[in-house]
């Protein structure tokens, strides 16, 4: 088989502009994983409230849900490197302020809540901006390899950053870890701006990026992309796919501090371990996804990924033992990443570049349904139990996989 038919698993890394992007993404992914770990630890350590765990996770992600229409228009109207550089600057300042408050003895849960929302507003632009930028840095044939490489990077950060964070909290304290977050984001913006756009490769002939415009005609652009998605059956189906997995399948992350500190009677190191195991499974899922590309029908990967993802969550819910929780988290990570890489590739494949920012923003809005999942699972866990809440959410993801297998032949049979 030729190289164009089946490119190398990480062919995207041959592109010099993409490699620079990858360096900035490595720093920001580590910062994001650190944030996910330490904020949950501080909130549960101070309050021992499952509801507040869900609420704070909701507050971090809610801006992505609320601002998605604005985000799409902005990403298609302005230079995407500058958007990412601005995001990294806001994240750096947020961590720096939190670190200063901690060193000054003034860090409180409400103060974290305010900064979480501000940082969440900035991060609402991150996924659409980076997803729209990447295809302009590589040939189209390398698109899935770029998505797999990004997933590998994110999941490597999910392994290393939480484990290091847990050890660092115990050894150095919360303030030093928060300062470390600022240090991670500081150089990322400079690296992103150093990408030489003159070297950027267009995705394919006839699909070069639309020229950058001034502030877009907001409602006109929204109507245009809604019509475009409605007319594109496979793109529409790929977006619908994400509703249940992201609405229900990601919410368990909010309760990991409760599992670590309460269910397993552990500490910050235990929380780092749980995040790391989940990330290790996701990393294995990335390599598996790269291997199955072009070998296994895409529809099979999508529906089996959802069933495996939900089954892992059910197993996680049914035990209070390391012997079950560790492999259940690993399995959840594997199948979760298999599904996400495959479905993200479908969205990127079926979206034309002139609509890409707005399409990715629509996907980001759907993915941000996990914000509601965070809130609901926190309420359920506080009213009933952590295990019951996770089991219900896992069953919903399994049900979506079965529905795709039995009722959606156009997606089930996708080659």
C-alpha positions in Angstrom: 0.0 0.0 0.0 1.3 3.5 -0.8 2.2 6.1 1.7 -0.7 8.3 0.6 -3.1 5.5 1.2 -1.8 4.7 4.7 0.5 7.3 6.1 2.8 6.6 9.0 1.2 6.6 12.5 2.8 10.0 13.3 3.6 11.4 9.9 2.4 14.8 11.0 5.5 15.3 13.1 7.5 15.5 9.9 6.1 19.0 9.3 8.3 21.7 10.9 5.3 24.1 11.6 3.4 21.3 13.3 6.4 20.4 15.4 6.5 23.9 16.8 2.8 23.8 17.5 3.5 20.4 19.2 6.0 22.0 21.6 3.5 24.6 22.7 0.8 22.0 23.0 3.1 19.9 25.2 3.4 22.7 27.7 -0.3 23.6 27.7 -1.4 20.0 28.0 0.8 19.6 31.1 -0.7 22.8 32.5 -4.2 21.6 31.9 -3.5 18.2 33.5 -2.0 20.0 36.5 -5.0 22.3 36.8 -7.4 19.3 36.6 -5.6 17.6 39.5 -4.8 20.4 41.9 -8.1 22.3 41.8 -10.1 19.2 42.6 -7.7 18.3 45.4 -7.9 21.7 47.0 -11.7 21.8 46.8 -12.2 18.3 48.3 -9.5 18.7 50.9 -11.2 22.0 52.1 -14.8 21.0 51.8 -15.2 17.1 51.5 -18.2 17.9 49.2 -19.0 15.8 46.1 -21.4 18.4 45.1 -18.7 21.1 45.0 -16.4 18.8 43.1 -19.1 18.6 40.4 -19.8 22.3 40.6 -16.2 23.4 40.2 -15.7 21.0 37.2 -18.9 22.6 35.8 -17.5 26.1 36.3 -14.3 25.2 34.5 -16.1 23.9 31.4 -19.4 26.0 31.3 -17.9 28.8 29.3 -17.2 26.4 26.5 -20.9 25.5 26.4 -22.1 29.1 26.7 -19.6 30.8 24.3 -19.4 28.2 21.6 -21.3 30.3 18.9 -19.0 33.3 19.6 -15.9 31.1 19.7 -16.6 29.7 16.2 -17.0 33.1 14.6 -13.9 34.4 16.3 -11.8 31.4 15.3 -12.8 31.8 11.7 -12.3 35.5 11.7 -9.0 36.0 13.4 -5.5 34.5 13.3 -5.5 31.3 15.2 -1.9 31.5 16.5 -2.7 34.8 18.2 -5.8 33.4 19.8 -3.8 30.5 21.3 -1.1 32.9 22.5 -3.7 35.0 24.3 -5.2 31.8 25.9 -1.9 30.7 27.2 -1.2 34.2 28.6 -4.5 34.2 30.5 -3.8 30.7 31.9 -0.3 31.8 33.0 -1.7 34.8 34.8 -4.5 32.8 36.5 -2.0 30.3 38.0 0.3 33.2 39.0 -2.5 34.9 40.9 -3.5 31.7 42.6 0.1 31.0 43.6 0.4 34.6 45.1 -2.8 34.1 47.0 -1.6 30.8 48.5 1.8 32.2 49.4 0.0 35.2 51.0 -2.3 32.9 53.0 -5.4 34.3 51.2 -6.3 31.4 48.9 -9.9 30.4 49.5 -12.4 28.2 47.6 -14.4 31.2 46.4 -11.2 32.8 45.1 -10.4 29.6 43.2 -14.0 29.6 41.8 -13.6 33.1 40.3 -10.2 32.3 38.7 -11.6 29.0 37.4 -14.3 30.8 35.5 -11.9 33.4 34.0 -9.5 30.6 32.9 -12.5 28.6 31.6 -13.5 31.5 29.4 -10.0 31.6 27.9 -9.9 27.8 27.5 -13.3 27.9 25.7 -11.4 29.1 22.6 -8.5 26.5 22.9 -9.9 23.4 21.3 -11.6 25.1 18.3 -8.5 27.3 17.7 -6.0 24.5 17.9 -8.2 22.0 16.0 -8.7 24.6 13.2 -5.0 25.5 13.1 -3.6 22.0 12.9 -4.9 21.0 9.4 -3.2 24.1 8.0 0.2 22.9 9.3 0.1 19.4 7.6 -0.9 17.6 4.4 -4.5 16.2 4.5 -3.2 12.6 4.4 -1.5 13.2 7.8 -4.7 14.5 9.5 -5.5 11.3 11.5 -1.8 11.0 12.5 -1.9 14.6 13.8 -5.0 13.9 15.9 -3.4 10.7 17.2 -0.2 12.6 18.0 -2.2 15.3 19.8 -4.0 12.6 21.8 -0.7 10.9 22.7 0.5 14.3 24.0 -2.5 15.0 26.0 -2.6 11.5 27.5 1.1 11.5 28.3 0.4 14.7 30.2 -2.4 13.0 32.0 0.0 10.3 33.2 3.0 12.4 34.2 1.5 15.7 35.4 -1.0 14.4 38.0 1.6 11.9 39.4 4.2 14.7 39.6 1.5 17.1 41.0 0.6 14.6 43.8 4.2 14.2 44.9 4.9 17.9 44.6 1.9 18.9 46.7 3.2 16.7 49.5 6.9 17.8 49.1 6.6 21.5 48.2 3.1 22.6 49.0 0.1 23.9 47.0 1.7 27.3 46.3 4.8 25.9 44.5 2.6 23.7 42.3 0.4 26.6 41.3 3.5 28.6 40.4 4.6 25.6 38.3 1.4 25.9 36.3 2.3 29.5 35.5 5.8 28.4 34.4 4.4 25.8 32.0 2.1 28.3 30.2 4.6 31.2 30.0 6.7 30.0 27.1 3.8 28.3 25.2 2.5 31.6 23.7 6.0 32.6 22.4 6.4 29.2 20.7 3.0 29.4 19.1 3.7 32.8 17.7 7.0 31.5 16.3 5.3 29.2 13.8 6.4 30.4 10.4 3.0 30.7 8.6 4.8 31.1 5.2 5.8 27.4 5.5 2.3 26.2 6.3 1.1 23.4 4.0 -2.5 23.7 2.9 -4.7 20.7 3.6 -5.4 19.8 0.0 -5.7 21.4 -3.3 -8.8 23.5 -3.6 -9.3 23.6 0.2 -6.9 26.2 1.3 -7.8 28.4 4.3 -10.1 31.3 3.6 -8.5 34.6 3.9 -8.6 36.1 7.4 -11.3 38.8 7.8 -12.2 41.5 10.2 -14.9 40.9 12.8 -17.4 38.6 11.1 -21.0 39.2 10.6 -22.0 37.2 13.6 -25.6 36.0 12.9 -24.9 35.5 9.2 -21.9 33.3 9.9 -24.0 31.3 12.4 -26.8 30.7 9.9 -24.2 29.7 7.3 -22.6 27.0 9.4 -25.9 25.6 10.7 -27.0 25.1 7.1 -23.7 23.6 6.2 -23.9 21.0 9.0 -27.5 20.2 8.2 -26.7 19.5 4.6 -23.6 17.3 5.4 -25.1 14.0 6.6 -21.9 12.3 7.9 -20.7 15.5 9.6 -24.0 15.8 11.3 -23.9 12.1 12.4 -20.4 12.5 13.8 -21.5 15.5 15.8 -24.5 13.7 17.2 -22.2 10.8 18.2 -20.5 13.0 20.8 -23.7 14.0 22.7 -23.9 11.0 25.1 -20.2 10.1 25.5 -19.2 13.6 26.4 -22.4 14.4 28.3 -22.1 11.3 30.5 -18.8 9.5 29.9 -16.4 12.3 31.0 -18.2 13.2 34.2 -16.4 10.6 36.4 -13.3 12.8 36.3 -15.0 15.2 38.6 -15.3 12.5 41.3 -11.7 11.1 41.2 -10.7 13.2 44.2 -13.6 11.7 46.2 -12.6 8.2 45.1 -8.9 8.8 46.0 -9.4 10.6 49.3 -12.6 8.9 50.5 -13.2 5.6 48.8 -9.6 4.5 48.9 -8.7 6.6 52.0 -5.6 8.0 50.1 -3.9 11.3 49.7 -2.7 13.7 46.9 -0.4 10.9 45.6 -3.4 8.6 45.3 -5.3 11.1 43.3 -2.2 11.5 41.0 -2.1 7.7 40.6 -5.8 7.6 39.5 -5.3 10.4 37.0 -2.1 8.8 35.8 -3.7 5.3 35.3 -6.5 6.8 33.4 -4.0 8.7 31.2 -1.9 5.6 30.7 -5.0 3.7 29.4 -5.8 6.7 27.1 -2.2 6.7 25.8 -2.5 3.0 25.0 -5.8 3.8 23.3 -4.0 6.4 21.2 -1.4 3.8 19.9 -4.2 1.3 19.3 -6.1 3.9 17.4 -3.1 4.7 15.3 -2.7 1.0 14.5 -6.3 0.3 13.6 -6.5 3.3 11.2 -7.1 1.9 7.8 -7.2 -1.6 9.1 -10.5 -1.7 11.1 -13.8 -0.2 9.9 -14.4 3.2 11.5 -17.9 2.4 12.4 -16.7 -0.7 14.4 -14.3 1.5 16.3 -16.9 4.0 17.2 -19.7 1.8 18.5 -17.3 -0.6 20.3 -15.4 2.3 21.8 -18.6 3.6 23.4 -19.5 0.2 24.8 -16.1 -0.4 26.2 -15.9 3.1 27.6 -19.2 2.7 29.5 -18.4 -0.8 30.6 -15.2 0.5 32.2 -17.2 3.1 34.1 -19.6 0.5 35.4 -16.7 -1.7 36.6 -15.2 1.4 38.3 -18.5 2.0 40.1 -18.9 -1.5 41.4 -15.7 -1.7 43.5 -13.9 0.1 46.3 -10.7 -1.9 45.8 -7.5 -0.9 44.0 -7.5 -4.3 42.3 -10.6 -3.3 40.3 -10.5 0.5 40.2 -7.0 0.6 38.6 -7.8 -1.8 35.6 -11.3 -0.2 35.3 -9.8 3.3 34.9 -7.2 2.0 32.4 -9.9 0.3 30.3 -12.0 3.4 30.4 -9.1 5.4 29.1 -8.3 3.0 26.3 -11.9 2.8 24.9 -12.5 6.5 25.5 -9.5 7.5 23.4 -10.3 5.0 20.7 -13.7 6.6 20.3 -12.5 10.2 20.5 -9.7 9.9 18.0 -11.9 8.2 15.5 -14.8 10.6 15.8 -12.6 13.7 15.9 -11.0 12.5 12.6 -14.5 12.2 11.1 -15.4 15.7 12.0 -12.1 17.1 10.6 -12.4 15.0 7.4 -15.9 16.1 6.6 -15.4 19.8 7.5 -14.2 22.3 4.8 -11.5 24.7 6.0 -13.6 27.8 5.5 -16.2 26.4 7.9 -13.7 24.5 10.1 -13.5 26.9 13.1 -17.3 27.2 13.4 -17.8 23.4 12.9 -15.2 22.6 15.6 -16.9 25.2 17.8 -20.2 23.3 17.3 -18.4 20.1 18.3 -16.8 21.9 21.3 -20.3 23.0 22.4 -21.5 19.4 22.2 -18.4 18.2 24.0 -19.0 20.9 26.7 -22.2 19.1 27.6 -19.8 17.3 30.0 -20.2 20.5 32.1 -23.8 19.5 32.8 -22.6 16.0 33.4 -20.1 17.3 36.0 -22.9 19.2 37.8 -25.4 16.3 37.6 -23.0 13.6 38.8 -21.9 15.8 41.7 -25.6 16.2 42.8 -26.2 12.5 42.3 -23.1 11.5 44.3 -24.1 13.8 47.1 -27.7 12.6 47.2 -27.1 8.8 46.7 -23.5 7.7 46.3 -20.4 8.1 44.1 -20.7 4.5 42.8 -24.4 4.8 41.9 -23.7 8.1 40.0 -20.8 6.7 38.0 -22.7 3.4 37.2 -25.7 5.3 35.8 -23.5 7.5 33.6 -21.5 4.5 32.4 -24.8 2.7 31.5 -25.8 5.7 29.4 -22.6 5.4 27.3 -23.1 1.7 26.8 -26.7 2.4 25.7 -25.5 4.9 23.1 -23.0 2.3 21.7 -25.7 -0.3 21.5 -28.0 2.2 19.8 -25.4 2.9 17.2 -24.8 -0.8 16.6 -28.5 -1.6 16.3 -30.2 1.5 15.0 -27.7 3.6 13.0 -26.5 1.5 10.1 -24.9 4.5 8.2 -22.5 5.0 11.2 -22.2 1.3 12.2 -21.1 0.3 8.7 -18.8 3.2 8.1 -15.5 1.9 6.5 
